[in-house]
Amino acid sequence: MKYALTVASTLLFLMAPVAGMGQSTVQTASLTSPLTPQEARSLVKSAHSTMEYKQLAGYFHQQESLYRVQAAEEKVELDRRAQVNAGLYQKYPRPVDTAQSLYDSYVASADGAALKARHYDALATGEAEHNGQVDAKLQGKS
């Protein structure tokens, strides 16, 4: 069982770079000097040039891929914990509930990072048409 988890984790780790091969060179160029979260936060407030938008898009693409890897690892753990048949005897939150919550959190974070990355990609390419729906989602309004 432990061997299977190790193999699954290794495969997910090795497949993460392959999944990102479809991304444009703009995103990979900005990953050469990754931003720290503090730098990204300050750049979000002050970004006005195409290069700054490309840096932010690269940062959020990197965050998305990190969250997707974490979600995949947690999905393996969720599947493992879901096989335990002691559901009636476990107190809430059960280990499977915790794993499900973490998985959902990672997926939601990855989706949010992907949305922000698309927004900054659009700004970097100079698309003047900004979708109000994207801006509202970035601000937390649905």
Backbone as CSV, one residue per row, in Angstrom:
resi,resn,N_x,N_y,N_z,CA_x,CA_y,CA_z,C_x,C_y,C_z
1,MET,0.835,-1.193,0.000,0.000,0.000,0.000,0.880,1.257,0.000
2,LYS,1.928,1.251,0.833,2.812,2.395,0.889,3.568,2.541,-0.431
3,TYR,3.906,1.411,-1.030,4.582,1.420,-2.323,3.695,2.058,-3.393
4,ALA,2.410,1.734,-3.363,1.478,2.285,-4.351,1.360,3.802,-4.203
5,LEU,1.336,4.296,-2.969,1.263,5.741,-2.746,2.534,6.417,-3.234
6,THR,3.665,5.789,-3.005,4.933,6.354,-3.442,4.988,6.420,-4.968
7,VAL,4.553,5.355,-5.610,4.548,5.328,-7.069,3.585,6.380,-7.616
8,ALA,2.407,6.493,-7.026,1.417,7.474,-7.488,1.938,8.900,-7.304
9,SER,2.558,9.168,-6.165,3.099,10.499,-5.916,4.221,10.821,-6.892
10,THR,5.065,9.841,-7.163,6.164,10.045,-8.096,5.640,10.324,-9.498
11,LEU,4.632,9.579,-9.922,4.056,9.802,-11.245,3.428,11.186,-11.363
12,LEU,2.729,11.613,-10.331,2.119,12.945,-10.352,3.187,14.023,-10.410
13,PHE,4.270,13.802,-9.678,5.351,14.781,-9.662,6.014,14.872,-11.029
14,LEU,6.186,13.729,-11.673,6.828,13.719,-12.977,5.914,14.235,-14.085
15,MET,4.604,14.119,-13.910,3.666,14.554,-14.932,3.351,16.039,-14.845
16,ALA,3.633,16.680,-13.729,3.316,18.098,-13.577,4.023,18.964,-14.618
17,PRO,5.332,18.760,-14.888,5.955,19.584,-15.934,5.391,19.305,-17.318
18,VAL,4.973,18.077,-17.586,4.411,17.728,-18.883,3.093,18.460,-19.100
19,ALA,2.295,18.606,-18.053,1.008,19.285,-18.164,1.193,20.756,-18.513
20,GLY,2.302,21.351,-18.109,2.546,22.758,-18.377,3.185,23.038,-19.714
21,MET,3.476,22.007,-20.515,4.143,22.219,-21.797,3.282,22.968,-22.793
22,GLY,1.978,22.931,-22.626,1.090,23.614,-23.546,1.009,25.107,-23.305
23,GLN,1.625,25.594,-22.251,1.565,27.007,-21.946,2.495,27.790,-22.866
24,SER,2.219,29.062,-23.011,3.009,29.882,-23.916,4.371,30.189,-23.327
25,THR,5.262,30.698,-24.177,6.608,31.020,-23.735,6.613,32.246,-22.830
26,VAL,5.585,33.056,-22.915,5.488,34.220,-22.040,5.441,33.764,-20.582
27,GLN,4.686,32.715,-20.336,4.547,32.227,-18.971,5.829,31.585,-18.488
28,THR,6.512,30.826,-19.324,7.730,30.163,-18.887,8.871,31.151,-18.730
29,ALA,8.871,32.220,-19.505,9.926,33.209,-19.373,9.837,33.927,-18.036
30,SER,8.623,34.139,-17.541,8.475,34.855,-16.286,8.733,33.972,-15.078
31,LEU,8.818,32.648,-15.282,9.071,31.751,-14.173,10.554,31.632,-13.851
32,THR,11.418,32.239,-14.667,12.843,32.142,-14.404,13.229,32.904,-13.149
33,SER,12.539,33.963,-12.842,12.786,34.690,-11.600,11.461,34.766,-10.839
34,PRO,11.147,33.730,-10.061,9.838,33.694,-9.409,9.674,34.795,-8.363
35,LEU,8.467,35.268,-8.279,8.125,36.295,-7.297,7.812,35.653,-5.958
36,THR,8.093,36.372,-4.907,7.638,35.939,-3.589,6.201,36.424,-3.423
37,PRO,5.452,35.847,-2.492,4.079,36.325,-2.297,4.000,37.813,-1.951
38,GLN,4.959,38.299,-1.198,4.954,39.725,-0.847,5.204,40.589,-2.075
39,GLU,6.137,40.167,-2.929,6.402,40.919,-4.150,5.190,40.902,-5.076
40,ALA,4.526,39.753,-5.156,3.348,39.642,-6.009,2.234,40.553,-5.498
41,ARG,2.039,40.577,-4.189,1.001,41.432,-3.620,1.261,42.907,-3.933
42,SER,2.512,43.341,-3.782,2.816,44.746,-4.065,2.751,45.036,-5.555
43,LEU,3.108,44.041,-6.389,3.041,44.241,-7.828,1.596,44.300,-8.322
44,VAL,0.708,43.573,-7.667,-0.719,43.631,-8.022,-1.240,45.052,-7.833
45,LYS,-0.779,45.699,-6.788,-1.253,47.049,-6.500,-0.661,48.094,-7.428
46,SER,0.557,47.831,-7.937,1.240,48.877,-8.692,1.515,48.532,-10.150
47,ALA,1.048,47.408,-10.656,1.362,46.991,-12.026,0.657,47.867,-13.055
48,HIS,1.451,48.343,-14.030,0.883,49.148,-15.106,1.489,48.815,-16.461
49,SER,2.596,48.090,-16.493,3.247,47.800,-17.768,3.010,46.344,-18.179
50,THR,3.262,46.083,-19.433,3.082,44.733,-19.975,3.999,43.743,-19.277
51,MET,5.247,44.142,-19.016,6.201,43.251,-18.359,5.735,42.890,-16.950
52,GLU,5.184,43.840,-16.232,4.684,43.566,-14.887,3.487,42.614,-14.935
53,TYR,2.620,42.809,-15.926,1.482,41.897,-16.073,1.950,40.488,-16.427
54,LYS,2.994,40.380,-17.242,3.542,39.071,-17.582,4.139,38.395,-16.348
55,GLN,4.806,39.171,-15.508,5.355,38.618,-14.266,4.240,38.094,-13.364
56,LEU,3.185,38.870,-13.233,2.058,38.446,-12.404,1.373,37.216,-12.982
57,ALA,1.201,37.179,-14.285,0.587,36.008,-14.912,1.444,34.774,-14.677
58,GLY,2.748,34.909,-14.797,3.649,33.792,-14.548,3.579,33.322,-13.112
59,TYR,3.503,34.265,-12.199,3.396,33.915,-10.773,2.118,33.123,-10.512
60,PHE,0.999,33.590,-11.069,-0.264,32.902,-10.820,-0.337,31.556,-11.554
61,HIS,0.317,31.438,-12.702,0.389,30.128,-13.361,1.201,29.152,-12.504
62,GLN,2.266,29.657,-11.908,3.080,28.822,-11.026,2.269,28.404,-9.798
63,GLN,1.536,29.322,-9.221,0.699,28.993,-8.072,-0.355,27.960,-8.445
64,GLU,-0.944,28.121,-9.619,-1.947,27.156,-10.064,-1.356,25.752,-10.157
65,SER,-0.187,25.652,-10.759,0.416,24.320,-10.908,0.786,23.725,-9.555
66,LEU,1.242,24.541,-8.627,1.554,24.031,-7.284,0.296,23.526,-6.585
67,TYR,-0.780,24.270,-6.689,-2.037,23.837,-6.070,-2.593,22.580,-6.737
68,ARG,-2.427,22.456,-8.052,-2.898,21.253,-8.747,-2.116,20.019,-8.292
69,VAL,-0.804,20.167,-8.079,0.004,19.049,-7.589,-0.436,18.670,-6.175
70,GLN,-0.654,19.666,-5.318,-1.112,19.392,-3.960,-2.486,18.721,-3.974
71,ALA,-3.356,19.163,-4.871,-4.686,18.556,-4.964,-4.584,17.103,-5.420
72,ALA,-3.694,16.823,-6.347,-3.527,15.447,-6.811,-2.996,14.552,-5.690
73,GLU,-2.058,15.079,-4.918,-1.547,14.304,-3.782,-2.645,14.055,-2.750
74,GLU,-3.453,15.063,-2.511,-4.531,14.916,-1.533,-5.623,13.991,-2.055
75,LYS,-5.819,13.958,-3.361,-6.799,13.051,-3.948,-6.387,11.598,-3.710
76,VAL,-5.093,11.313,-3.807,-4.597,9.964,-3.518,-4.893,9.612,-2.057
77,GLU,-4.643,10.558,-1.170,-4.916,10.324,0.256,-6.418,10.190,0.511
78,LEU,-7.217,10.970,-0.170,-8.673,10.884,-0.037,-9.169,9.511,-0.464
79,ASP,-8.666,9.030,-1.580,-9.074,7.701,-2.049,-8.658,6.618,-1.067
80,ARG,-7.482,6.780,-0.486,-7.019,5.796,0.494,-7.912,5.812,1.734
81,ARG,-8.229,6.999,2.217,-9.046,7.109,3.429,-10.502,6.711,3.179
82,ALA,-10.971,6.852,1.956,-12.351,6.493,1.642,-12.572,4.982,1.685
83,GLN,-11.513,4.214,1.614,-11.633,2.760,1.642,-11.853,2.211,3.047
84,VAL,-11.640,3.026,4.067,-11.835,2.588,5.446,-13.340,2.483,5.703
85,ASN,-13.766,1.335,6.202,-15.201,1.081,6.390,-15.649,1.264,7.835
86,ALA,-15.028,2.123,8.581,-15.400,2.335,9.968,-16.165,3.645,10.122
87,GLY,-16.961,4.011,9.116,-17.641,5.301,9.096,-18.570,5.549,10.261
88,LEU,-19.268,4.534,10.725,-20.225,4.730,11.809,-19.545,4.905,13.162
89,TYR,-18.325,4.428,13.271,-17.643,4.450,14.556,-16.682,5.618,14.699
90,GLN,-16.525,6.408,13.665,-15.592,7.524,13.714,-16.319,8.807,14.094
91,LYS,-15.618,9.624,14.857,-16.174,10.922,15.217,-15.944,11.908,14.072
92,TYR,-16.835,12.910,14.017,-16.685,13.943,13.015,-15.650,14.940,13.496
93,PRO,-14.781,15.451,12.704,-14.572,15.134,11.312,-13.761,13.847,11.152
94,ARG,-14.247,12.988,10.315,-13.538,11.752,10.025,-12.306,12.078,9.177
95,PRO,-11.329,11.195,9.156,-10.154,11.456,8.313,-10.520,11.676,6.842
96,VAL,-11.522,10.976,6.356,-11.928,11.166,4.967,-12.543,12.556,4.767
97,ASP,-13.234,13.081,5.769,-13.800,14.426,5.669,-12.698,15.482,5.597
98,THR,-11.667,15.286,6.401,-10.538,16.207,6.395,-9.839,16.180,5.039
99,ALA,-9.618,14.983,4.505,-8.965,14.863,3.207,-9.823,15.500,2.107
100,GLN,-11.131,15.317,2.163,-12.032,15.920,1.167,-11.988,17.441,1.253
101,SER,-11.976,17.958,2.472,-11.924,19.401,2.662,-10.623,19.984,2.113
102,LEU,-9.512,19.318,2.384,-8.230,19.788,1.868,-8.202,19.732,0.338
103,TYR,-8.702,18.646,-0.213,-8.741,18.499,-1.668,-9.567,19.627,-2.293
104,ASP,-10.753,19.876,-1.752,-11.611,20.945,-2.272,-10.932,22.310,-2.154
105,SER,-10.216,22.520,-1.057,-9.512,23.778,-0.855,-8.410,23.978,-1.893
106,TYR,-7.632,22.938,-2.160,-6.569,23.037,-3.154,-7.134,23.271,-4.551
107,VAL,-8.219,22.602,-4.885,-8.827,22.779,-6.207,-9.374,24.202,-6.347
108,ALA,-10.015,24.699,-5.309,-10.545,26.066,-5.355,-9.415,27.091,-5.471
109,SER,-8.326,26.869,-4.750,-7.181,27.780,-4.835,-6.564,27.740,-6.227
110,ALA,-6.463,26.555,-6.808,-5.907,26.419,-8.156,-6.799,27.120,-9.170
111,ASP,-8.110,26.970,-9.028,-9.041,27.633,-9.946,-8.944,29.155,-9.824
112,GLY,-8.806,29.642,-8.600,-8.657,31.081,-8.391,-7.373,31.617,-8.989
113,ALA,-6.287,30.863,-8.823,-5.011,31.276,-9.407,-5.083,31.250,-10.935
114,ALA,-5.785,30.275,-11.496,-5.927,30.193,-12.950,-6.726,31.380,-13.476
115,LEU,-7.753,31.777,-12.751,-8.558,32.921,-13.155,-7.727,34.202,-13.134
116,LYS,-6.936,34.372,-12.079,-6.074,35.556,-12.001,-5.020,35.531,-13.096
117,ALA,-4.469,34.359,-13.382,-3.456,34.251,-14.428,-4.042,34.628,-15.781
118,ARG,-5.252,34.159,-16.069,-5.906,34.519,-17.337,-6.146,36.024,-17.422
119,HIS,-6.525,36.606,-16.300,-6.774,38.048,-16.265,-5.492,38.816,-16.594
120,TYR,-4.386,38.449,-15.951,-3.132,39.163,-16.197,-2.547,38.822,-17.562
121,ASP,-2.811,37.628,-18.092,-2.411,37.315,-19.459,-3.136,38.225,-20.436
122,ALA,-4.413,38.446,-20.190,-5.196,39.326,-21.059,-4.678,40.762,-20.988
123,LEU,-4.327,41.204,-19.797,-3.785,42.553,-19.662,-2.416,42.659,-20.337
124,ALA,-1.616,41.600,-20.256,-0.275,41.619,-20.846,-0.332,41.626,-22.364
125,THR,-1.323,40.970,-22.927,-1.430,40.950,-24.386,-2.088,42.214,-24.923
126,GLY,-2.556,43.069,-24.045,-3.112,44.343,-24.470,-4.559,44.288,-24.866
127,GLU,-5.260,43.252,-24.478,-6.677,43.179,-24.799,-7.414,44.256,-24.020
128,ALA,-7.963,45.198,-24.727,-8.642,46.321,-24.080,-9.993,45.906,-23.521
129,GLU,-10.525,44.815,-24.053,-11.845,44.371,-23.619,-11.693,43.569,-22.325
130,HIS,-12.083,44.147,-21.231,-12.035,43.464,-19.946,-13.432,42.991,-19.597
131,ASN,-13.515,41.742,-19.304,-14.797,41.166,-18.952,-15.129,41.575,-17.516
132,GLY,-16.237,42.237,-17.305,-16.641,42.650,-15.958,-16.833,41.470,-15.030
133,GLN,-17.185,40.332,-15.611,-17.378,39.133,-14.797,-16.055,38.680,-14.198
134,VAL,-14.959,38.749,-14.950,-13.647,38.367,-14.449,-13.221,39.327,-13.350
135,ASP,-13.429,40.628,-13.587,-13.058,41.616,-12.571,-13.857,41.410,-11.289
136,ALA,-15.134,41.089,-11.414,-15.969,40.857,-10.234,-15.511,39.614,-9.472
137,LYS,-15.133,38.564,-10.180,-14.661,37.341,-9.524,-13.333,37.578,-8.826
138,LEU,-12.466,38.405,-9.419,-11.198,38.700,-8.783,-11.387,39.456,-7.474
139,GLN,-12.452,40.240,-7.407,-12.721,41.010,-6.200,-13.575,40.229,-5.205
140,GLY,-13.969,39.024,-5.560,-14.735,38.191,-4.645,-16.236,38.310,-4.794
141,LYS,-16.704,38.997,-5.805,-18.146,39.122,-6.040,-18.556,38.112,-7.076
142,SER,-19.652,37.432,-6.879,-20.100,36.427,-7.866,-21.207,36.963,-8.711
